[in-house]
């Protein structure tokens, strides 16, 4: 270097060259020291995060899943039984690892993103929510004996069986466009039937008289017997016909001829049962059960309304209008598959 720079140059700039050389050495030392410190810090961070930060209650890591001591204890408690002392914890851990591995792989394969899974999960979530916040309210519903008695008294008509009668009838059809001569002929025929009906007959109801005269196909071959009918209830026969039947005083009495828009009738009383109130003791349990169910439904409805009120909802009508509802297929028509 002396030959290259020359002795005079070196002598002249020697203090400067020495100073620059010292600066270079100091920079080298700082770089080396920095690298050493960086390696040391990296080592400390590695130990701090990888080794020192492993939770004491972490038992295993399975893929992205972890098994903690609390998980292990919960599984032991879940299994229960009388032979917990014979449970092999290593075998139990193997089973838990397999379960976690299945979960890990299912998530990585996107099973948790499938619509059916999401729907099932949401249903389970709703079920647990109701179990925690709705079920305690429903389970607490009950009625006292006084409340049941009060309901029975206030609604006694529900437990009162109305008067009923068993009737037989003979019917002959007429209509507004029928000639007077024809109507007279039918009336004469009905008077003949009524005359015969006053005489003792064999069989139930009007017996063979109904077969001979009645045009009511449902009852004519049963002696005109239409079965039991309750007072003040609606049936296929006109009210005037039924009222005439209930107005009869004695069994086997026959009514006068009843004229209606449909035709002519005569009615015979076969049997009768008076109005009857069902005793409180017989309906007490039924009332309690029914009222508890109705109260629970009311609580559930209030619960659902409260959930709606607490949850912000915004509906976009324009998007809803784009929804095309499928039409119900006609009988014997297969649904068209969606492309």
ZAMIKOL-443709 format. One line per 5 residues: number of its first residue (from 1); for each residue x, y, z of C-alpha. Coordinates in nm, 2 decimals. Example, Ala and Ser with C-alpha at 12.3 -4.5 7.8 and 13.67 -1.06 7.14 Angstrom:
<nodes>
1> 1.23,-0.45,0.78 | 1.37,-0.11,0.71 $
</nodes>
This chain:
<nodes>
1> 0.00,0.00,0.00 | 0.29,0.23,0.08 | 0.43,0.17,-0.27 | 0.09,0.24,-0.42 | 0.02,0.56,-0.23 $
6> 0.37,0.67,-0.18 | 0.56,0.74,0.14 | 0.50,1.11,0.13 | 0.12,1.06,0.09 | 0.11,0.81,0.38 $
11> 0.31,1.04,0.61 | 0.09,1.33,0.52 | -0.24,1.15,0.57 | -0.14,0.89,0.83 | -0.35,1.04,1.11 $
16> -0.66,1.04,0.89 | -0.60,0.69,0.77 | -0.56,0.55,1.12 | -0.88,0.73,1.23 | -1.08,0.58,0.93 $
21> -0.94,0.23,1.00 | -1.05,0.25,1.36 | -1.40,0.36,1.24 | -1.42,0.05,1.01 | -1.32,-0.18,1.29 $
26> -1.58,-0.02,1.53 | -1.85,-0.08,1.27 | -1.74,-0.44,1.22 | -1.75,-0.49,1.60 | -2.10,-0.34,1.62 $
31> -2.23,-0.56,1.34 | -2.09,-0.87,1.50 | -2.23,-0.76,1.84 | -2.57,-0.69,1.68 | -2.57,-1.04,1.51 $
36> -2.48,-1.20,1.84 | -2.75,-1.01,2.03 | -3.01,-1.09,1.75 | -2.93,-1.46,1.78 | -2.95,-1.44,2.15 $
41> -3.29,-1.26,2.14 | -3.42,-1.51,1.88 | -3.32,-1.80,2.10 | -3.49,-1.64,2.40 | -3.81,-1.56,2.20 $
46> -3.81,-1.92,2.07 | -3.78,-2.06,2.42 | -4.04,-1.81,2.55 | -4.31,-1.87,2.29 | -4.25,-2.24,2.20 $
51> -4.14,-2.39,2.52 | -4.22,-2.15,2.80 | -4.57,-2.06,2.68 | -4.71,-2.42,2.65 | -5.00,-2.43,2.90 $
56> -4.96,-2.66,3.19 | -5.31,-2.80,3.13 | -5.25,-2.88,2.76 | -5.24,-3.26,2.72 | -5.22,-3.29,2.34 $
61> -5.23,-3.11,2.01 | -5.41,-3.29,1.73 | -5.38,-3.10,1.40 | -5.54,-2.77,1.48 | -5.73,-2.92,1.77 $
66> -5.62,-2.92,2.13 | -5.70,-3.14,2.43 | -5.69,-2.98,2.77 | -5.70,-3.12,3.12 | -6.06,-2.98,3.16 $
71> -6.16,-3.17,2.84 | -6.02,-3.49,2.98 | -6.20,-3.45,3.31 | -6.52,-3.36,3.14 | -6.50,-3.68,2.93 $
76> -6.44,-3.88,3.24 | -6.74,-3.72,3.41 | -6.96,-3.77,3.10 | -6.89,-4.14,3.09 | -6.99,-4.18,3.46 $
81> -7.06,-4.54,3.57 | -6.96,-4.73,3.88 | -6.62,-4.85,3.75 | -6.44,-4.52,3.69 | -6.14,-4.65,3.89 $
86> -6.09,-4.91,3.61 | -6.08,-4.66,3.34 | -5.75,-4.65,3.14 | -5.65,-4.29,3.09 | -5.41,-4.38,2.81 $
91> -5.69,-4.56,2.62 | -5.93,-4.27,2.69 | -5.67,-4.03,2.55 | -5.64,-4.24,2.24 | -6.01,-4.23,2.19 $
96> -6.01,-3.85,2.24 | -5.72,-3.81,2.00 | -5.91,-4.01,1.73 | -6.22,-3.79,1.79 | -6.02,-3.47,1.76 $
101> -5.85,-3.61,1.45 | -6.19,-3.67,1.29 | -6.30,-3.32,1.37 | -5.98,-3.17,1.24 | -6.00,-3.35,0.91 $
106> -6.38,-3.28,0.88 | -6.31,-2.91,0.91 | -6.02,-2.92,0.67 | -6.25,-3.10,0.42 | -6.51,-2.83,0.46 $
111> -6.78,-3.05,0.61 | -6.87,-2.77,0.86 | -6.95,-2.55,0.56 | -7.21,-2.78,0.41 | -7.57,-2.66,0.43 $
116> -7.71,-2.97,0.60 | -7.44,-2.95,0.87 | -7.50,-2.58,0.92 | -7.88,-2.64,0.95 | -7.83,-2.92,1.20 $
121> -7.59,-2.71,1.40 | -7.83,-2.42,1.40 | -8.12,-2.64,1.51 | -7.90,-2.77,1.80 | -7.81,-2.41,1.89 $
126> -8.17,-2.31,1.90 | -8.26,-2.62,2.11 | -7.99,-2.53,2.36 | -8.10,-2.17,2.37 | -8.46,-2.27,2.44 $
131> -8.35,-2.53,2.69 | -8.16,-2.27,2.89 | -8.40,-1.97,2.87 | -8.74,-2.11,2.78 | -8.77,-2.45,2.94 $
136> -8.74,-2.33,3.30 | -9.03,-2.10,3.25 | -9.24,-2.38,3.09 | -9.15,-2.64,3.35 | -9.26,-2.40,3.62 $
141> -9.62,-2.39,3.50 | -9.88,-2.56,3.72 | -10.24,-2.50,3.85 | -10.37,-2.52,4.20 | -10.69,-2.70,4.28 $
146> -10.87,-2.37,4.33 | -10.77,-2.25,3.98 | -10.89,-2.57,3.82 | -11.22,-2.55,4.01 | -11.27,-2.19,3.90 $
151> -11.21,-2.28,3.54 | -11.46,-2.57,3.57 | -11.73,-2.34,3.72 | -11.67,-2.06,3.46 | -11.69,-2.31,3.17 $
156> -11.95,-2.55,3.30 | -12.12,-2.56,2.96 | -11.82,-2.74,2.82 | -11.88,-3.02,3.07 | -12.25,-3.04,3.03 $
161> -12.39,-3.30,2.79 | -12.70,-3.16,2.63 | -13.03,-3.34,2.62 | -13.03,-3.60,2.34 | -13.30,-3.81,2.17 $
166> -13.30,-4.11,1.95 | -13.54,-4.05,1.66 | -13.69,-4.23,1.36 | -13.84,-4.05,1.06 | -14.02,-4.10,0.74 $
171> -13.94,-3.85,0.46 | -14.12,-3.78,0.13 | -13.96,-3.53,-0.11 | -14.14,-3.22,-0.25 | -14.02,-2.90,-0.42 $
176> -14.15,-2.56,-0.51 | -14.20,-2.64,-0.88 | -14.41,-2.94,-0.81 | -14.78,-2.92,-0.91 | -15.05,-2.89,-0.64 $
181> -15.20,-3.21,-0.75 | -14.87,-3.39,-0.70 | -14.82,-3.23,-0.36 | -15.17,-3.34,-0.26 | -15.09,-3.69,-0.37 $
186> -14.78,-3.69,-0.16 | -14.96,-3.55,0.14 | -15.23,-3.82,0.11 | -14.95,-4.08,0.10 | -14.79,-3.93,0.41 $
191> -15.12,-3.94,0.60 | -15.15,-4.30,0.51 | -14.80,-4.37,0.65 | -14.88,-4.17,0.97 | -15.20,-4.37,1.02 $
196> -15.00,-4.70,0.99 | -14.73,-4.57,1.22 | -14.97,-4.53,1.51 | -15.03,-4.90,1.51 | -14.78,-5.14,1.68 $
201> -14.49,-5.23,1.45 | -14.23,-5.50,1.45 | -13.86,-5.40,1.46 | -13.71,-5.07,1.55 | -13.85,-4.73,1.46 $
206> -14.12,-4.74,1.20 | -14.02,-5.10,1.09 | -14.13,-5.19,0.74 | -14.34,-4.88,0.71 | -14.02,-4.68,0.66 $
211> -13.92,-4.92,0.38 | -14.26,-4.88,0.22 | -14.29,-4.50,0.24 | -13.97,-4.32,0.33 | -13.74,-4.17,0.07 $
216> -13.45,-4.11,0.30 | -13.21,-4.38,0.17 | -12.98,-4.37,0.47 | -13.25,-4.46,0.73 | -13.54,-4.63,0.55 $
221> -13.40,-4.98,0.58 | -13.33,-4.93,0.95 | -13.69,-4.85,1.03 | -13.62,-4.48,0.98 | -13.38,-4.48,1.28 $
226> -13.14,-4.18,1.25 | -12.96,-4.26,1.58 | -12.90,-4.02,1.87 | -12.91,-3.64,1.81 | -12.83,-3.37,2.06 $
231> -13.06,-3.08,2.13 | -12.97,-2.74,1.97 | -12.70,-2.89,1.75 | -12.68,-2.87,1.37 | -12.75,-3.18,1.15 $
236> -12.85,-3.24,0.79 | -13.22,-3.23,0.88 | -13.41,-2.90,0.92 | -13.44,-2.76,1.27 | -13.82,-2.78,1.26 $
241> -13.80,-3.16,1.21 | -13.56,-3.21,1.51 | -13.76,-2.97,1.73 | -14.07,-3.17,1.66 | -13.89,-3.48,1.77 $
246> -13.77,-3.33,2.10 | -14.12,-3.19,2.16 | -14.26,-3.55,2.18 | -14.35,-3.64,2.54 | -14.36,-4.02,2.55 $
251> -14.15,-4.29,2.39 | -14.30,-4.42,2.06 | -14.50,-4.10,2.02 | -14.53,-3.99,1.65 | -14.54,-3.63,1.55 $
256> -14.78,-3.45,1.32 | -14.68,-3.41,0.96 | -14.40,-3.15,0.93 | -14.38,-2.95,0.61 | -14.04,-2.81,0.50 $
261> -13.88,-2.67,0.18 | -13.74,-3.02,0.12 | -14.05,-3.22,0.18 | -14.28,-3.39,0.44 | -14.17,-3.56,0.75 $
266> -14.31,-3.76,1.05 | -14.09,-3.82,1.35 | -14.10,-4.09,1.61 | -13.93,-4.07,1.96 | -13.74,-4.40,2.03 $
271> -13.54,-4.30,2.34 | -13.43,-3.99,2.54 | -13.15,-3.88,2.77 | -13.17,-3.58,2.99 | -12.90,-3.31,3.01 $
276> -12.61,-3.43,3.22 | -12.32,-3.24,3.39 | -11.99,-3.43,3.41 | -11.87,-3.43,3.77 | -11.56,-3.21,3.86 $
281> -11.36,-3.51,3.98 | -11.38,-3.68,3.64 | -11.26,-3.38,3.44 | -11.01,-3.23,3.70 | -10.70,-3.39,3.55 $
286> -10.81,-3.32,3.20 | -10.87,-2.95,3.28 | -10.53,-2.93,3.45 | -10.35,-3.09,3.15 | -10.53,-2.87,2.90 $
291> -10.47,-2.55,3.08 | -10.10,-2.62,3.14 | -10.06,-2.69,2.77 | -10.23,-2.36,2.68 | -10.03,-2.16,2.93 $
296> -9.71,-2.31,2.80 | -9.80,-2.22,2.44 | -9.87,-1.87,2.56 | -9.53,-1.84,2.73 | -9.36,-1.98,2.42 $
301> -9.54,-1.73,2.20 | -9.43,-1.44,2.43 | -9.08,-1.58,2.44 | -9.06,-1.58,2.06 | -9.21,-1.23,2.03 $
306> -8.94,-1.11,2.28 | -8.67,-1.27,2.07 | -8.79,-1.09,1.76 | -8.81,-0.76,1.94 | -8.45,-0.79,2.08 $
311> -8.31,-0.88,1.74 | -8.27,-0.61,1.47 | -8.43,-0.72,1.14 | -8.41,-0.55,0.80 | -8.60,-0.70,0.50 $
316> -8.51,-0.62,0.14 | -8.84,-0.64,-0.04 | -8.68,-0.61,-0.39 | -8.47,-0.93,-0.33 | -8.78,-1.11,-0.19 $
321> -8.98,-1.03,-0.50 | -8.72,-1.22,-0.71 | -8.80,-1.54,-0.52 | -9.02,-1.77,-0.74 | -9.23,-2.01,-0.54 $
326> -9.27,-2.36,-0.69 | -9.61,-2.47,-0.80 | -9.78,-2.77,-0.65 | -9.76,-3.05,-0.91 | -10.09,-3.19,-1.04 $
331> -10.19,-3.54,-0.96 | -9.99,-3.81,-1.14 | -9.75,-3.54,-1.26 | -9.38,-3.57,-1.17 | -9.20,-3.25,-1.06 $
336> -8.97,-3.10,-1.32 | -8.61,-3.13,-1.21 | -8.42,-2.80,-1.16 | -8.13,-2.76,-1.40 $
</nodes>
